[in-house]
Amino acid sequence: MMVKRVSGDNAAAIAGPHDIVSTLQHAQAHFRAIVQGSDDAIISKTLDGLVTSWNPGATRIFGYTAQEAVGRPIQMLLPPDRLHEEDFILERLRNGETVDHFETVRVHKDGRAINVSVTISPIRDASGNIVGASKIARNITFEVAAKAQLRLTASVFNGTSEGILITDRDGLIVEVNEAFTRITGYAKDEAIGRDPQRFRSGRQSPGVFRGMRRALMRFGEWRGEIWSRRKNGEAYSTFLIATRVCGTSGEVTNYIVLFSDITPLKLQREQLEHGAYFDALTDLPNRLLLSDRLQQAMVNCQRHGQMLAVLYLDLDGFKVINDNFGHGAGDELLIAVSHHIRAVLRKGDTLARMGGDEFVVVLTEMSKWQDCLLLVNRVISACAQPVHVQGNMLGVTASVGVTLFPADEADADQLLRHADHAMYEAKRVGKNRFHLFDAAQDAEVKNLAVLQARLEQALRHEEFVLYYQPKVNMRTGRVVGVEALIRWQHPEQGLLAPDSFLPLIEKHPLCEAVGNWVLESAMRQLESWTRAGLHLPVSINVSARQFQEANFVARLGEVLARHPQVARGTLELEILETSALEDLAAVQRIIGACHLMGVDFSLDDFGTGYSSLTYLKSLSVATLKIDRSFIRNMLEDPGDLSIVKGVIGLANAFNRAVIAEGVETEAHGKRLLELGCECGQGYAIARPMPASQVADWVTNWRAPRAWTGS
């Protein structure tokens, strides 16, 4: 065959067989290079599923080498739950169709799942018959994971109950979530581009936002409670966390704000605090709030050179009305009488209910006795006003005890006790009158020095002994400890309870000596029980005077060192809630030092003092003990029951354990368990007993079935 030479540009248009073969070889080599160099898996297979080619990309994705894969069925790559896909693909191939970008899951040689995007095309022979298929698979595991992460992030962003807003570096909103709209009432398009301070409430000081900006610049975060305003103008309280977001070079790019609506929690807290300070029946201040106000009034009285009066009222004839007309009528009468009394008092005076039919009035800003006399007579007249209750005209009178401060040089608790004593004197001499407390003629004051001397002698002659009253978990029946209680083994009068002698030394140095004796004696007993195999925590009462001694911590450390067998955490100190703890910061430092030595604390007689919440917030005590006076009448007196509920609620709110004193009947224990108080002590469990009887009692104690349910 002759080849005609062609010159110029047309020379490339005509080639001989050798040139065509060379071009095809070059194209095949180029194609092989593409196949071999591709990151994607490029695989061919027969129609019955046998692998006929396998590139390095397939090895990288699936783990099999070409030698391992060629000749094996493609099903080796399919999870068991996806074997049906081959039938679907084969049907498409036989129809001459291409499967484009089919996202599925395949199995790596090591067994892990791989997300892939697959394109499968038919392979035809020279006659156009479909003889196999080519498959290109791309590993999209990371893309799938990223999409899932984005979906999750979006789900969290819009599904969370917390409001979220994102601002740019200038503080303008660029994104909000659905909870933001639900909480604030502002739609997304109403928020985008706005300054978040637009939503602040007038109840919030601008200083808070200045502090927030400083914290974000310095620490990168601010968190706290803040007041905001909804679209409808309603103020609401939020807990808010603001965070600064920086780029790779450290520049601020965004701010993220998360917030939750805590208005219901705020209201619940206010209701809880109200229940702790106010009487449930009359909504008058209870003894807790009364004590706070009395303390403040005494300070103001001394500052301005004035006098105040404490009136203790007991209604004469109230029990008869309660018995004859029922508790409902009695409650209505108490409410009406409280209104009558309040109507004759001045703005700065305080009327409080102590429980039952007893009230206390604190009269302030008086310059002479005549001012007090006029108001006392008004109160007595107000109490005597008849009350229309349930179709009956009922009436009571009042016996009133009065003490004057600063003529009566006493603390708040003593003023109340003095007025109480005077009230009993008014009742004794005829009722419907008042009696003025006269400290000069008080028998207790006259004999105090003599009695203190006798108690000092009793300490020297070792006439004091310790009794122990068990504390148990009423629900499980487990004994959780004992309380050490001092007794006086009087040579003539027999065994005397602490109430008959401890109040006599409350403000005397002898109080510290007796307290130290109790501590040392309890530790000796603890050590003795430990050696005998009885591991029983012991709590002892510590007076305010003893606790606030300068060397209290050092002395406690010495006592603990003398008894090394006593395990840490076995000793607990009980602080009376009625104690006058003046410097709470110093008291907390003492408690902290004792904690380091393994000594825990409880707040005893909780609810009877004048600083319950102050003590609870300031002092790291582990346990609250509900005073027996509330437990005793809780089944009949709704006021006492409310106080018990309030104390249990406070314990839960402040994450404190709670134990009830004075559990005298199974009914008391059952009601306490219903209220959520599991631990108790009292006569229904055990009376205080000598140390020698404790081990046997612990062995034989069984809780009533009404408590344990078994």
LINHUBEL-V595390 format. One record per backbone hydrogen bond with DSSP energy under -1.0 kcal/mol. NH is the residue of the N-H (numbers start at 1). CO is the residue of the C=O. If there is no record, write none. Layout:
nh->NH co->CO
nh->NH co->CO
//
This chain:
nh->11 co->8
nh->13 co->10
nh->20 co->16
nh->21 co->17
nh->22 co->18
nh->23 co->19
nh->24 co->20
nh->25 co->21
nh->26 co->22
nh->27 co->23
nh->28 co->24
nh->29 co->25
nh->30 co->26
nh->31 co->27
nh->32 co->28
nh->33 co->29
nh->34 co->30
nh->35 co->31
nh->36 co->32
nh->37 co->33
nh->38 co->34
nh->41 co->137
nh->43 co->135
nh->44 co->53
nh->45 co->133
nh->46 co->50
nh->49 co->46
nh->51 co->72
nh->52 co->44
nh->53 co->44
nh->55 co->42
nh->59 co->55
nh->60 co->56
nh->61 co->57
nh->62 co->58
nh->63 co->59
nh->69 co->65
nh->70 co->66
nh->71 co->51
nh->72 co->69
nh->74 co->49
nh->76 co->73
nh->77 co->74
nh->78 co->75
nh->82 co->79
nh->85 co->82
nh->86 co->83
nh->88 co->84
nh->89 co->85
nh->90 co->86
nh->91 co->87
nh->92 co->88
nh->93 co->89
nh->94 co->90
nh->96 co->93
nh->97 co->92
nh->99 co->120
nh->102 co->118
nh->104 co->116
nh->106 co->114
nh->107 co->77
nh->108 co->112
nh->109 co->62
nh->111 co->108
nh->114 co->106
nh->116 co->104
nh->117 co->138
nh->118 co->102
nh->119 co->136
nh->120 co->99
nh->121 co->134
nh->123 co->132
nh->125 co->129
nh->128 co->125
nh->131 co->123
nh->132 co->123
nh->133 co->45
nh->134 co->121
nh->135 co->43
nh->136 co->119
nh->137 co->41
nh->138 co->117
nh->140 co->115
nh->144 co->140
nh->145 co->141
nh->146 co->142
nh->147 co->143
nh->148 co->144
nh->149 co->145
nh->150 co->146
nh->151 co->147
nh->152 co->148
nh->153 co->149
nh->154 co->150
nh->155 co->151
nh->156 co->152
nh->157 co->153
nh->158 co->154
nh->159 co->155
nh->160 co->156
nh->163 co->259
nh->165 co->257
nh->166 co->175
nh->167 co->255
nh->168 co->172
nh->171 co->168
nh->173 co->194
nh->174 co->166
nh->175 co->166
nh->177 co->164
nh->181 co->177
nh->182 co->178
nh->183 co->179
nh->184 co->180
nh->185 co->181
nh->191 co->188
nh->192 co->188
nh->193 co->173
nh->194 co->191
nh->198 co->195
nh->199 co->196
nh->200 co->197
nh->201 co->227
nh->204 co->201
nh->208 co->205
nh->210 co->206
nh->211 co->207
nh->212 co->208
nh->213 co->209
nh->214 co->210
nh->215 co->211
nh->216 co->212
nh->217 co->213
nh->218 co->214
nh->219 co->215
nh->220 co->215
nh->222 co->242
nh->224 co->240
nh->226 co->238
nh->228 co->236
nh->229 co->199
nh->230 co->234
nh->231 co->184
nh->233 co->230
nh->236 co->228
nh->238 co->226
nh->239 co->260
nh->240 co->224
nh->241 co->258
nh->242 co->222
nh->243 co->256
nh->244 co->220
nh->245 co->254
nh->247 co->251
nh->250 co->247
nh->253 co->245
nh->254 co->245
nh->255 co->167
nh->256 co->243
nh->257 co->165
nh->258 co->241
nh->259 co->163
nh->260 co->239
nh->262 co->237
nh->266 co->262
nh->267 co->263
nh->268 co->264
nh->269 co->265
nh->270 co->266
nh->271 co->267
nh->272 co->268
nh->273 co->269
nh->274 co->270
nh->275 co->271
nh->276 co->272
nh->277 co->273
nh->278 co->274
nh->279 co->284
nh->283 co->279
nh->286 co->277
nh->290 co->286
nh->291 co->287
nh->292 co->288
nh->293 co->289
nh->294 co->290
nh->295 co->291
nh->296 co->292
nh->297 co->293
nh->298 co->294
nh->299 co->295
nh->300 co->296
nh->301 co->297
nh->302 co->298
nh->303 co->299
nh->304 co->300
nh->306 co->301
nh->307 co->366
nh->308 co->405
nh->309 co->363
nh->310 co->403
nh->311 co->361
nh->312 co->401
nh->313 co->359
nh->314 co->399
nh->315 co->357
nh->316 co->397
nh->321 co->317
nh->322 co->318
nh->323 co->319
nh->324 co->320
nh->325 co->321
nh->326 co->322
nh->330 co->326
nh->331 co->327
nh->332 co->328
nh->333 co->329
nh->334 co->330
nh->335 co->331
nh->336 co->332
nh->337 co->333
nh->338 co->334
nh->339 co->335
nh->340 co->336
nh->341 co->337
nh->342 co->338
nh->343 co->339
nh->344 co->341
nh->349 co->346
nh->350 co->362
nh->352 co->360
nh->353 co->285
nh->354 co->358
nh->358 co->355
nh->359 co->313
nh->360 co->352
nh->361 co->311
nh->362 co->350
nh->363 co->309
nh->366 co->307
nh->372 co->368
nh->373 co->369
nh->374 co->370
nh->375 co->371
nh->376 co->372
nh->377 co->373
nh->378 co->374
nh->379 co->375
nh->380 co->376
nh->381 co->377
nh->382 co->378
nh->383 co->379
nh->384 co->380
nh->385 co->382
nh->387 co->394
nh->389 co->392
nh->392 co->389
nh->394 co->387
nh->397 co->316
nh->399 co->314
nh->400 co->433
nh->401 co->312
nh->402 co->435
nh->403 co->310
nh->405 co->308
nh->408 co->404
nh->409 co->407
nh->410 co->408
nh->415 co->411
nh->416 co->412
nh->417 co->413
nh->418 co->414
nh->419 co->415
nh->420 co->416
nh->421 co->417
nh->422 co->418
nh->423 co->419
nh->424 co->420
nh->425 co->421
nh->426 co->422
nh->427 co->423
nh->428 co->424
nh->429 co->425
nh->431 co->426
nh->435 co->400
nh->437 co->402
nh->442 co->439
nh->446 co->442
nh->447 co->443
nh->451 co->447
nh->452 co->448
nh->453 co->449
nh->454 co->450
nh->455 co->451
nh->456 co->452
nh->457 co->453
nh->458 co->454
nh->459 co->455
nh->460 co->456
nh->461 co->457
nh->462 co->459
nh->463 co->458
nh->465 co->487
nh->467 co->485
nh->468 co->689
nh->469 co->483
nh->471 co->481
nh->472 co->680
nh->473 co->478
nh->474 co->678
nh->477 co->473
nh->480 co->471
nh->481 co->471
nh->482 co->537
nh->483 co->469
nh->484 co->539
nh->485 co->467
nh->487 co->465
nh->488 co->496
nh->489 co->463
nh->490 co->488
nh->490 co->494
nh->494 co->490
nh->496 co->488
nh->500 co->497
nh->501 co->498
nh->502 co->498
nh->505 co->502
nh->508 co->505
nh->511 co->508
nh->513 co->509
nh->514 co->510
nh->515 co->511
nh->516 co->512
nh->517 co->513
nh->518 co->514
nh->519 co->515
nh->520 co->516
nh->521 co->517
nh->522 co->518
nh->523 co->519
nh->524 co->520
nh->525 co->521
nh->526 co->522
nh->527 co->523
nh->528 co->524
nh->529 co->525
nh->530 co->526
nh->531 co->527
nh->532 co->528
nh->533 co->530
nh->534 co->529
nh->538 co->570
nh->539 co->482
nh->540 co->572
nh->542 co->574
nh->547 co->543
nh->548 co->544
nh->549 co->546
nh->552 co->549
nh->555 co->551
nh->556 co->552
nh->557 co->553
nh->558 co->554
nh->559 co->555
nh->560 co->556
nh->561 co->557
nh->562 co->558
nh->563 co->560
nh->566 co->563
nh->569 co->598
nh->570 co->567
nh->572 co->538
nh->573 co->600
nh->574 co->540
nh->575 co->602
nh->577 co->604
nh->579 co->576
nh->581 co->579
nh->584 co->582
nh->587 co->583
nh->588 co->584
nh->589 co->585
nh->590 co->586
nh->591 co->587
nh->592 co->588
nh->593 co->589
nh->594 co->590
nh->595 co->591
nh->596 co->592
nh->598 co->595
nh->599 co->594
nh->600 co->571
nh->602 co->573
nh->603 co->623
nh->604 co->575
nh->606 co->625
nh->608 co->605
nh->615 co->611
nh->616 co->612
nh->617 co->613
nh->618 co->614
nh->619 co->615
nh->621 co->619
nh->622 co->601
nh->623 co->601
nh->624 co->657
nh->625 co->603
nh->626 co->659
nh->627 co->606
nh->630 co->627
nh->631 co->627
nh->632 co->628
nh->636 co->633
nh->637 co->633
nh->641 co->637
nh->642 co->638
nh->643 co->639
nh->644 co->640
nh->645 co->641
nh->646 co->642
nh->647 co->643
nh->648 co->644
nh->649 co->645
nh->650 co->646
nh->651 co->647
nh->652 co->648
nh->653 co->649
nh->654 co->650
nh->655 co->652
nh->656 co->651
nh->657 co->622
nh->659 co->624
nh->660 co->679
nh->661 co->626
nh->663 co->681
nh->664 co->662
nh->669 co->665
nh->670 co->666
nh->671 co->667
nh->672 co->668
nh->673 co->669
nh->674 co->670
nh->675 co->671
nh->677 co->672
nh->680 co->472
nh->681 co->660
nh->684 co->663
nh->685 co->682
nh->686 co->682
nh->689 co->468
nh->693 co->690
nh->694 co->691
nh->697 co->693
nh->698 co->694
nh->699 co->695
nh->700 co->696
nh->701 co->697
nh->707 co->704
nh->708 co->704
nh->709 co->705
//
